[in-house]
Amino acid sequence: MYFHFGYNETILFSFWKTTSIEGFVGSVIAIFILALLYEGLKYLREFLFWKHYSSLQYRTVQGPATAKTNSEPTTARVVK
């Protein structure tokens, strides 16, 4: 790979060829617009991802109760 200067080039695909300065400048603008669209789609994907997950309701998890509380009944029994 090396750098060279010229406007008679093939850009990205074999069918995308430039033969004039105007075509080359147009190709630069087209690639710039494609890059903007790509970055916009990436941003939209992240925005929708965080919008979805920030709207979820989370419940706190309570730790286990002590063994003394779980083993004893909550109501007292009277033995006669």
Phi and psi restraints in degrees (value plus and minus 20) as a CYANA .aco file:
   2 TYR   PHI    -170.5  -130.5
   2 TYR   PSI     142.1   182.1
   3 PHE   PHI    -112.2   -72.2
   3 PHE   PSI     120.7   160.7
   4 HIS   PHI    -167.5  -127.5
   4 HIS   PSI     143.4   183.4
   5 PHE   PHI    -138.4   -98.4
   5 PHE   PSI     110.8   150.8
   6 GLY   PHI     149.5   189.5
   6 GLY   PSI     148.6   188.6
   7 TYR   PHI    -140.8  -100.8
   7 TYR   PSI     -23.5    16.5
   8 ASN   PHI    -113.1   -73.1
   8 ASN   PSI      62.5   102.5
   9 GLU   PHI    -153.3  -113.3
   9 GLU   PSI     141.4   181.4
  10 THR   PHI    -125.4   -85.4
  10 THR   PSI     107.4   147.4
  11 ILE   PHI    -135.8   -95.8
  11 ILE   PSI      98.3   138.3
  12 LEU   PHI      44.6    84.6
  12 LEU   PSI     -71.1   -31.1
  13 PHE   PHI    -149.2  -109.2
  13 PHE   PSI     139.7   179.7
  14 SER   PHI     -86.7   -46.7
  14 SER   PSI     -45.8    -5.8
  15 PHE   PHI    -104.9   -64.9
  15 PHE   PSI     -29.2    10.8
  16 TRP   PHI    -120.2   -80.2
  16 TRP   PSI      67.9   107.9
  17 LYS   PHI    -139.2   -99.2
  17 LYS   PSI     124.0   164.0
  18 THR   PHI    -134.5   -94.5
  18 THR   PSI     120.8   160.8
  19 THR   PHI    -146.4  -106.4
  19 THR   PSI     -15.8    24.2
  20 SER   PHI    -165.7  -125.7
  20 SER   PSI     145.5   185.5
  21 ILE   PHI     -83.3   -43.3
  21 ILE   PSI     -61.3   -21.3
  22 GLU   PHI     -82.2   -42.2
  22 GLU   PSI     -61.2   -21.2
  23 GLY   PHI     -85.1   -45.1
  23 GLY   PSI     -57.7   -17.7
  24 PHE   PHI     -87.5   -47.5
  24 PHE   PSI     -65.0   -25.0
  25 VAL   PHI     -84.8   -44.8
  25 VAL   PSI     -60.3   -20.3
  26 GLY   PHI     -81.5   -41.5
  26 GLY   PSI     -58.3   -18.3
  27 SER   PHI     -86.6   -46.6
  27 SER   PSI     -58.5   -18.5
  28 VAL   PHI     -82.4   -42.4
  28 VAL   PSI     -63.8   -23.8
  29 ILE   PHI     -85.3   -45.3
  29 ILE   PSI     -61.4   -21.4
  30 ALA   PHI     -82.8   -42.8
  30 ALA   PSI     -62.0   -22.0
  31 ILE   PHI     -86.0   -46.0
  31 ILE   PSI     -58.1   -18.1
  32 PHE   PHI     -83.2   -43.2
  32 PHE   PSI     -62.4   -22.4
  33 ILE   PHI     -86.0   -46.0
  33 ILE   PSI     -61.9   -21.9
  34 LEU   PHI     -80.7   -40.7
  34 LEU   PSI     -59.5   -19.5
  35 ALA   PHI     -85.6   -45.6
  35 ALA   PSI     -60.0   -20.0
  36 LEU   PHI     -83.2   -43.2
  36 LEU   PSI     -63.3   -23.3
  37 LEU   PHI     -82.8   -42.8
  37 LEU   PSI     -60.8   -20.8
  38 TYR   PHI     -83.6   -43.6
  38 TYR   PSI     -66.8   -26.8
  39 GLU   PHI     -86.4   -46.4
  39 GLU   PSI     -55.4   -15.4
  40 GLY   PHI     -84.4   -44.4
  40 GLY   PSI     -60.4   -20.4
  41 LEU   PHI     -85.6   -45.6
  41 LEU   PSI     -59.3   -19.3
  42 LYS   PHI     -82.6   -42.6
  42 LYS   PSI     -63.4   -23.4
  43 TYR   PHI     -84.4   -44.4
  43 TYR   PSI     -63.0   -23.0
  44 LEU   PHI     -82.3   -42.3
  44 LEU   PSI     -60.7   -20.7
  45 ARG   PHI     -82.2   -42.2
  45 ARG   PSI     -66.0   -26.0
  46 GLU   PHI     -85.5   -45.5
  46 GLU   PSI     -59.5   -19.5
  47 PHE   PHI     -82.1   -42.1
  47 PHE   PSI     -67.1   -27.1
  48 LEU   PHI     -86.3   -46.3
  48 LEU   PSI     -56.6   -16.6
  49 PHE   PHI     -81.1   -41.1
  49 PHE   PSI     -71.4   -31.4
  50 TRP   PHI     -90.7   -50.7
  50 TRP   PSI     -51.3   -11.3
  51 LYS   PHI     -85.3   -45.3
  51 LYS   PSI     -61.4   -21.4
  52 HIS   PHI     -87.1   -47.1
  52 HIS   PSI     -68.3   -28.3
  53 TYR   PHI     -97.2   -57.2
  53 TYR   PSI     -41.6    -1.6
  54 SER   PHI    -100.4   -60.4
  54 SER   PSI     -36.9     3.1
  55 SER   PHI    -106.3   -66.3
  55 SER   PSI     -29.6    10.4
  56 LEU   PHI     -91.7   -51.7
  56 LEU   PSI     124.7   164.7
  57 GLN   PHI    -114.3   -74.3
  57 GLN   PSI     102.5   142.5
  58 TYR   PHI    -123.1   -83.1
  58 TYR   PSI     122.0   162.0
  59 ARG   PHI    -130.3   -90.3
  59 ARG   PSI     120.6   160.6
  60 THR   PHI     -94.0   -54.0
  60 THR   PSI     125.5   165.5
  61 VAL   PHI    -115.5   -75.5
  61 VAL   PSI     107.3   147.3
  62 GLN   PHI    -109.8   -69.8
  62 GLN   PSI     122.8   162.8
  63 GLY   PHI     -90.8   -50.8
  63 GLY   PSI     146.3   186.3
  64 PRO   PHI     -87.8   -47.8
  64 PRO   PSI     127.4   167.4
  65 ALA   PHI     -96.0   -56.0
  65 ALA   PSI     144.5   184.5
  66 THR   PHI     -89.0   -49.0
  66 THR   PSI     138.4   178.4
  67 ALA   PHI     -85.1   -45.1
  67 ALA   PSI     -54.2   -14.2
  68 LYS   PHI     -82.9   -42.9
  68 LYS   PSI     -60.6   -20.6
  69 THR   PHI     -92.3   -52.3
  69 THR   PSI     -57.2   -17.2
  70 ASN   PHI     -95.0   -55.0
  70 ASN   PSI     -51.1   -11.1
  71 SER   PHI    -102.8   -62.8
  71 SER   PSI     -45.0    -5.0
  72 GLU   PHI    -111.5   -71.5
  72 GLU   PSI     120.7   160.7
  73 PRO   PHI     -90.4   -50.4
  73 PRO   PSI     136.5   176.5
  74 THR   PHI    -100.8   -60.8
  74 THR   PSI     -43.1    -3.1
  75 THR   PHI    -129.6   -89.6
  75 THR   PSI     124.9   164.9
  76 ALA   PHI    -105.4   -65.4
  76 ALA   PSI     118.7   158.7
  77 ARG   PHI    -122.7   -82.7
  77 ARG   PSI     118.2   158.2
  78 VAL   PHI    -123.0   -83.0
  78 VAL   PSI     103.9   143.9
  79 VAL   PHI    -122.2   -82.2
  79 VAL   PSI     107.8   147.8
